[in-house]
Amino acid sequence: MTTNWTYKLIVMNNTNEILLDSVSLPTYSPEVSHVAVINHINDYLNKNYNIKTNVLRCLKQEKNVRSYEVEVVESCSVTNATWVDSTEALRYLNDLDQSLLSEWLSNSEEPVVPWFKPGWREEMEQWIKNVLQDQTVEIEQIRSWERSALFKVIAKNRNYYFKAVPIIFSHEPSINQFLDQHHASYVPEVIAVHPQNNWYLMQELQGPLLGKTNDLHQWEQALIRLVDIQKKSTLHITNPSSMYCPTRPVTSTIQHHLETALYKLYQHKEISTHTYNVLLESVPNIFRKCDQLQHSNIPLALEHGDFFGGNIIIHQDGPVIYDWSDSTLSHPFLSVMVLLEEVEHLFSKEAAKRLLDEYLEYWCEFDSKDRLYDEYKLLKTISPAYYLTVYQTYIFTTFKDNWDKQQIVDEYVRQWII
């Protein structure tokens, strides 16, 4: 069910003043539903109040109301509103807005990621301009949340995207650079990387998302490109300086962390008592399957972590794979499961089976086709437990807001139980 969100905006300037529209904070209801997509907020403020802004973060998400913290990045004469001292503004606001502003004023916690801090954007923009040797580029904010900050860079002859990631995903810039060097047409071209800040600048891709196309050949090519990356990644694993990302083997991750992860989810009321007991009862069976998987001949390889039609774009004549935030060294078969489900839904079971057969063919040097197929089926039954464990153990604990946590938990629990 789609929620109709009302957005409340706490907009501040560099003199500690808050933008008020009569007796309320700037308020509107956008069509966009994802909490991280915020370019429409800047557009709204520019159109209605004549101010240029940068959205720092979503502060609160409750019922159908989201509040955001926004900074002004360019001084200009405001229209249809007034600037009021932040503490003085409390006197004028309605009850809901007064509560939101009061909570914001009393919050003294340090932001969990750098791009939530006022003024961060200035350093980022200067780095981009220095890299491109162009002080005239336009930079448009696209997303901001704990998982990343994304900006579009509009230059004279071509466009780019800038991405900053938190420490948990610090491998993403270097992985993208490594893949660009070894598989140039398979991933976006990386223009520059700032390893200390976990930033990278990449070429803009133009074309439809794979998930929006009905050309089965392109889905097949995406799978072939992925397996080519995976097979060759096995040659670089022993040299961390050339290709580093977290190592999370399926069996040891589940055996060491699954029960604790489930308890933490239950403890924080992200799963019910009934669901916790149902999942706990199935843990011995999952452990038995892990024991079977211990005998796999398939080597650890680069696992994308979020390989589906929304993270692949048809650029020029071929599929380009992006967003390697969740990549790890793990069992390579994990990567293809969601994409093959999409193929089955969009085309047919037969098409999905043919693509799986083709994918497994690339791994036949390690085992027989029948055994590989059995291994894929076994892995698919425990993959929800694996991903739920990874998220709870490594990712959720890194962040404070975790706006999409419940959605992720519910989906993996659903897959596990069915």
VENKA-V856151 format. One record per pair of residues at least 24 apart in sequence whose ideal C-beta (glycine too) atoms are under 6 Angstrom apart, sorted by the first residue. I is the first residue (numbers start at 1). GAP is how many residues later the second one is. Records with the same first field share a line. If there is no record, write none. Layout:
# VENKA-V856151
I: GAP ; GAP
This chain:
# VENKA-V856151
3: 61
5: 59 ; 61
6: 58 ; 59
7: 59
8: 59 ; 92
9: 59 ; 61
10: 59 ; 94
11: 59
12: 59
13: 59
16: 70
17: 66 ; 68
18: 66 ; 68 ; 71
19: 62
20: 62 ; 64 ; 69
21: 60
23: 69 ; 71
24: 70 ; 73
25: 72
35: 368
36: 107 ; 109
37: 106
38: 106
39: 102 ; 103
42: 99
49: 29 ; 30 ; 31 ; 32
50: 26 ; 29
51: 27
54: 67 ; 87
55: 89
56: 60
57: 59
61: 342
67: 33
71: 47
112: 288
113: 33 ; 53
115: 34 ; 49
128: 25 ; 34
131: 61 ; 70
146: 253 ; 255
159: 45
160: 41 ; 44
161: 41 ; 43
162: 39
163: 37
164: 35
165: 33
168: 230
169: 156
170: 28
171: 73 ; 74
172: 152 ; 153
173: 27
175: 70 ; 149 ; 152
176: 148
178: 65
183: 46
186: 39
187: 134
188: 134
205: 108 ; 110 ; 115
207: 106 ; 107 ; 108
208: 106
209: 101 ; 104
210: 99 ; 102 ; 109
211: 98 ; 99
216: 131 ; 135
218: 96 ; 101
219: 124
220: 135
221: 97 ; 98
222: 90 ; 97
223: 132 ; 136
227: 132 ; 135
230: 71 ; 72 ; 102
233: 68 ; 69
234: 65 ; 67
245: 82 ; 83
246: 82
247: 82
248: 80 ; 82
250: 81 ; 136
251: 39 ; 42 ; 43
253: 136
254: 36 ; 131 ; 132 ; 135
255: 35
257: 132 ; 136
258: 127 ; 131
261: 128 ; 131 ; 132
264: 128
265: 127
270: 139
286: 96 ; 99
289: 89 ; 93
297: 69 ; 70
298: 68
300: 29
301: 31
303: 25 ; 27 ; 29 ; 31 ; 32
304: 31
307: 28 ; 32
308: 30 ; 31
309: 33
333: 43 ; 46
334: 49
337: 43
384: 28 ; 31 ; 32
385: 31
387: 25
388: 24
